[in-house]
Amino acid sequence: MAGDRFAERVRGIEISGIRKMFEGAGEDAINLGLGQPDFPTPVHVREAAKEAIDRGMTGYTMNSGIPELREAVCEKFRRENDLSYSPEQVIVTAGASEALHIMMQALVERGDRVLIADPGFVSYAALATLAGGRAEGLSLDASLHLDVEAAKERMDGARLLVLNTPANPTGMVESEESVKALVEYAEDKGVTVVSDEVYEHFTYGKPHVSAARFGEDVVTLNATSKTYSMTGWRLGYMAAPDAVVEECIKVHQYCQACATSISQSAALAALTGDQAPVAAMREEYRARRDLLCSGLADMGLKFPTPEGAFYAFVPMGRDLFARIVEKGVIIVPGSAFGTCAPDYARISYAASQDDLRRALARIAEAVLEG
């Protein structure tokens, strides 16, 4: 088909660099590229899904999600984040990815500036582009945190500021002072803050702080994907002021109708049931982080210790990156996350300790060959 038959908004974005690395992996490859928890979904969550099928809960639900789940989301926000939302201010989505998409479609006009961290999660810039907006990268400081003063300087005239903490790909957690300063300044400038909090439960000594504690014009995004090892269930949720929800639900109802009914029943069990599996995963990720970071440090690689999520963002030359991939360790180049960190790589430790040890041995070989 002739190239001019395709929409420019789609032609202007690239296939995710993460997916390119994942789908090009060989059979013997050790995959440290995907943010894919390797834990099973908790038993009580799986059982709830089976029961939902047996009860015939396989039809459409309300566009915004089943009432019980939206109520559970509100209770979760109250209990864990000190946020007050009503069920009418919640939309259950097909993962946080859909929440991001419908939010961008509802809030971004052609040419609007969308401020995102650079390096930052790959979807932000692409979804801003699909909405007709213009993504602009915000620089990080030497410790891979957002440079708050530099971000303020870019705020005038922007439409959205996307905050992601704990952050992908850097693994950094923004302080309460930084989040508060950014949200309050954005509110003064008429900039809506979008707070992506999908890694909130995976922090290692530095607490997560929700942006909506400090302002009214904030859209909070989250999902069961990482917290409960439910990536394939595709169940996320967003909470926002009434006016934002009213516009976002229009996009949601036409592109998705509703999140999967069975996944909604599973998510209800996840949010209201035993939280011990989440704590166990967090402690295992902490052990994996320490294993990976100490191993890389022993090779002479220097980088800030991740404070959250399950990624290390490591400076390395492109030659070393290529040698590591040749050894069969799949990692993601910094260029997949923006323009400011081409000589970095994201290494995921959402893999078993055995796989991490095998990967470290291969990486050590690549370092020695340099």
C-alpha positions in Angstrom: 0.0 0.0 0.0 1.3 3.5 -0.8 2.9 5.2 2.1 0.7 8.3 1.8 -2.4 6.1 2.7 -1.3 6.0 6.4 -2.1 8.6 9.0 0.8 10.9 9.8 0.1 10.6 13.6 1.0 6.9 13.3 3.8 7.2 10.9 5.5 9.7 13.2 6.0 7.1 16.0 8.3 4.1 16.3 7.8 0.6 17.4 8.8 0.3 21.1 12.5 -0.3 21.5 11.7 -2.7 24.4 9.5 -4.8 22.2 12.2 -4.9 19.5 14.7 -6.3 21.9 12.2 -8.8 23.4 11.0 -10.2 20.1 14.5 -10.5 18.7 15.8 -12.6 21.6 17.3 -16.0 20.8 16.3 -19.3 22.5 19.3 -19.2 24.9 18.8 -15.5 25.8 18.4 -14.3 29.3 15.8 -11.7 29.2 16.5 -8.7 31.4 14.6 -6.4 29.0 10.9 -6.6 29.9 9.2 -5.2 33.0 7.5 -8.5 33.4 7.1 -9.9 37.0 8.0 -13.6 37.1 5.8 -14.4 40.1 2.5 -16.2 39.7 -0.7 -14.2 40.2 -1.7 -14.8 43.8 -3.9 -17.8 44.4 -6.9 -16.0 45.8 -6.9 -13.7 42.7 -6.8 -16.6 40.3 -9.6 -18.4 42.3 -11.8 -15.2 42.1 -11.4 -15.2 38.3 -12.5 -18.9 38.1 -15.5 -18.2 40.3 -16.4 -15.3 38.1 -16.4 -17.5 35.1 -18.5 -20.2 36.9 -21.0 -17.5 37.9 -21.3 -16.4 34.3 -19.7 -13.0 34.8 -18.6 -13.0 31.2 -20.7 -10.2 29.7 -20.2 -6.5 29.4 -20.0 -4.4 32.5 -20.7 -0.7 33.0 -18.3 1.4 30.9 -16.5 2.7 34.0 -16.3 -0.7 35.7 -18.2 -2.8 38.2 -19.3 -0.7 41.2 -17.7 -3.0 43.7 -14.3 -2.6 42.1 -14.5 1.2 41.8 -15.5 1.3 45.5 -12.5 -0.9 46.3 -10.2 1.4 44.3 -11.5 4.4 46.3 -10.8 2.5 49.6 -7.3 1.6 48.4 -6.6 5.3 47.6 -7.9 6.3 51.0 -6.0 3.6 52.9 -2.7 3.6 51.0 -2.4 7.1 49.4 -4.3 9.4 51.6 -6.5 10.4 48.6 -10.2 11.0 48.6 -12.1 9.9 45.4 -15.7 8.8 44.9 -16.5 5.8 42.7 -17.9 8.2 40.0 -14.4 9.6 39.7 -12.9 6.2 38.8 -12.6 4.5 35.4 -11.5 0.9 35.2 -9.4 0.4 32.1 -7.5 -2.2 30.1 -4.3 -1.7 32.0 -2.7 1.6 32.8 -1.7 1.9 29.1 -5.4 2.4 28.1 -5.8 4.9 31.0 -2.9 6.9 29.5 -4.4 6.7 26.1 -7.8 7.9 26.9 -6.5 10.6 29.1 -4.2 11.9 26.3 -7.1 11.8 23.8 -9.4 13.6 26.1 -7.0 16.3 27.3 -4.5 17.0 24.6 -5.2 19.3 21.6 -3.1 19.5 18.4 0.2 21.1 19.2 -0.2 21.0 23.0 3.0 20.5 24.9 3.3 17.4 27.1 6.2 17.4 29.5 7.8 14.1 30.3 11.0 12.9 31.9 13.8 12.2 29.4 14.7 9.4 29.8 11.2 8.3 30.6 8.7 5.5 29.9 8.3 4.8 26.2 4.6 5.2 26.0 4.3 8.8 27.1 5.8 10.5 24.0 4.1 8.1 21.6 0.6 8.5 23.1 1.1 12.3 23.2 2.0 12.2 19.5 -1.1 10.1 18.7 -3.2 12.6 20.5 -1.7 15.4 18.3 0.4 16.8 21.1 4.1 17.5 21.3 6.2 15.6 23.9 9.0 17.6 25.4 11.7 16.0 27.6 12.6 17.2 31.0 16.2 16.7 32.1 17.2 14.6 35.1 20.0 15.4 37.5 23.1 13.4 38.1 21.2 11.1 40.5 18.6 10.4 37.8 15.8 12.4 39.6 13.8 15.1 37.9 15.5 18.5 38.0 12.6 20.4 39.7 13.8 23.9 38.9 14.5 23.0 35.3 11.0 21.5 35.0 9.5 24.7 36.4 11.2 26.7 33.7 9.4 24.6 31.1 6.0 24.8 32.6 4.6 28.0 31.1 2.1 27.1 28.4 2.3 23.4 28.8 -0.9 21.2 28.8 0.3 18.2 30.8 3.1 17.2 33.2 3.6 13.5 33.4 5.1 12.3 36.7 6.2 8.7 37.1 7.5 7.7 40.5 8.9 5.1 41.1 10.2 5.7 37.7 10.7 3.5 34.6 13.5 3.2 33.4 15.6 4.8 36.1 14.2 3.1 39.2 14.2 6.4 41.1 11.6 7.6 43.6 10.9 11.3 43.8 10.8 12.9 47.2 7.7 14.3 48.8 9.3 17.8 48.6 9.9 17.4 44.8 6.4 16.0 44.1 4.7 18.7 46.2 6.8 21.5 44.5 6.0 20.2 41.0 2.3 19.8 41.6 1.8 23.1 43.2 3.8 25.0 40.6 1.9 23.1 37.8 -1.5 24.1 39.4 -0.4 27.8 39.5 0.5 27.5 35.8 -2.7 25.7 34.7 -0.9 22.5 33.9 -2.7 19.2 34.5 -0.5 16.7 36.3 -0.7 13.0 35.3 0.7 10.8 38.0 1.7 7.2 36.9 2.0 5.2 40.1 2.1 1.6 38.8 5.3 0.8 40.8 4.2 2.4 44.0 4.5 -0.8 46.1 8.1 -1.5 45.1 10.2 0.9 46.9 13.3 0.1 49.0 13.6 2.5 51.9 12.2 5.7 50.2 8.4 6.1 50.5 6.2 6.6 47.5 4.1 9.8 47.6 1.0 10.4 45.5 0.8 13.6 43.5 -2.9 14.2 44.1 -2.2 14.9 47.8 -1.0 18.3 46.7 -3.4 19.6 44.1 -6.8 19.3 42.5 -5.9 19.2 38.8 -4.3 15.7 39.0 -5.1 12.5 37.1 -3.9 9.4 39.1 -3.1 6.2 37.1 -2.5 2.8 38.5 -2.9 -0.9 37.7 -2.9 -4.4 39.2 -0.2 -5.4 36.6 3.0 -5.0 38.6 1.6 -5.0 42.2 -0.1 -8.3 41.8 1.8 -9.8 38.9 -1.2 -9.5 36.6 0.4 -8.0 33.5 -1.6 -10.2 31.1 -4.9 -9.6 32.9 -4.8 -6.0 31.5 -6.5 -4.3 34.4 -5.8 -0.7 35.3 -7.7 2.3 36.7 -7.6 6.0 36.7 -9.1 8.6 39.1 -9.6 12.2 38.3 -11.8 15.3 38.9 -15.4 14.8 37.6 -14.9 17.0 34.5 -11.9 14.9 33.4 -13.7 11.6 34.0 -16.7 12.8 32.0 -14.5 13.4 28.9 -12.3 10.3 29.3 -15.2 8.0 29.6 -16.3 9.1 26.1 -13.0 7.8 24.6 -13.0 4.7 26.8 -16.6 3.6 25.8 -15.8 3.7 22.1 -12.3 2.2 22.1 -12.8 -0.4 24.8 -16.5 -0.5 26.0 -15.3 -1.9 29.3 -12.3 -3.7 30.9 -12.5 -7.5 30.8 -15.3 -8.6 33.2 -13.3 -11.6 34.5 -10.2 -9.4 35.2 -12.4 -6.9 37.1 -13.5 -9.7 39.5 -9.9 -10.8 39.9 -8.8 -7.2 40.6 -11.5 -6.8 43.2 -10.1 -9.9 45.0 -6.5 -8.4 44.6 -7.4 -5.1 46.2 -9.5 -6.4 49.0 -7.8 -9.7 49.8 -4.5 -10.7 51.4 -1.7 -8.3 50.7 1.1 -10.6 51.9 2.1 -11.6 48.4 2.8 -8.0 47.5 5.2 -7.6 50.5 6.9 -10.9 49.6 7.4 -9.8 46.0 8.9 -6.5 47.2 11.4 -8.2 49.5 12.4 -10.5 46.7 12.9 -7.6 44.3 15.0 -5.9 47.0 17.2 -9.0 47.1 17.4 -9.2 43.3 18.3 -5.5 43.2 21.1 -6.0 45.7 22.4 -9.0 43.8 22.4 -7.3 40.4 23.8 -4.0 41.6 26.6 -5.5 43.7 27.6 -7.7 40.7 27.7 -4.8 38.3 29.6 -2.7 40.8 32.2 -5.4 41.1 32.8 -5.1 37.4 33.5 -1.4 37.7 30.1 -0.1 36.4 29.0 2.9 38.4 25.3 4.1 38.6 22.8 5.3 41.2 21.3 2.5 43.3 17.6 2.0 42.2 15.2 3.2 44.9 12.1 1.6 43.4 10.5 -0.4 40.6 12.7 -3.2 39.3 15.1 -1.5 36.9 18.7 -0.4 37.1 19.7 2.3 34.6 23.4 1.9 33.9 25.8 4.0 32.0 27.7 2.0 29.4 29.3 2.6 26.0 27.6 1.3 22.9 30.3 -1.2 22.3 29.8 -2.8 25.7 26.0 -2.8 25.2 26.5 -4.7 21.9 28.8 -7.2 23.5 26.4 -7.9 26.3 23.6 -8.5 23.8 25.9 -10.7 21.8 26.4 -12.8 24.9 22.7 -13.5 25.0 21.6 -11.0 27.7 18.7 -8.9 26.6 18.8 -5.3 27.9 17.3 -2.2 26.5 19.3 0.8 25.2 18.8 4.2 26.8 17.9 5.5 23.3 14.5 3.7 23.7 13.5 6.1 26.5 14.3 9.4 24.9 17.2 11.4 23.5 19.1 12.3 26.7 20.7 9.0 27.7 21.9 7.1 24.6 24.9 5.7 26.5 22.9 4.0 29.1 21.0 0.7 29.3 18.0 -0.4 31.3 18.5 -3.7 33.1 15.4 -5.3 34.6 15.7 -7.4 37.7 12.2 -8.8 37.4 13.9 -12.2 36.8 14.9 -15.0 39.1 18.1 -14.8 41.1 19.5 -17.8 39.2 18.9 -15.9 35.9 20.5 -12.8 37.3 23.6 -14.7 38.3 23.8 -16.3 34.8 23.4 -12.9 33.2 26.0 -11.3 35.5 28.5 -14.0 34.4 27.9 -13.2 30.7 28.0 -9.5 31.3 31.4 -10.0 33.1 32.7 -11.7 30.0 31.6 -8.8 27.9 33.3 -6.3 30.2 36.5 -8.3 30.2 36.5 -8.4 26.4 36.4 -4.6 26.2 
